[in-house]
């Protein structure tokens, strides 16, 4: 059984969903969507078999939308 989406894709398993992970097990990011920093965080999560999205990840570009941790 693959541990990450990357492993699943390499095995030709296209409908793989990683096991649920409590949001306290990984950190949210304040990087804006589409930024190199955000993409790097998403890539690291993918490689570690974590969910791509954290509920407290930054969602927008406006300073008013920033969430401080």
Secondary structure, DSSP 8 states (H G I E B T S, - for coil): --SSHHHHHHTT--S-------GGGS------TTSHHHHHHHHHHHHHT--S--TTS---SSGGG----
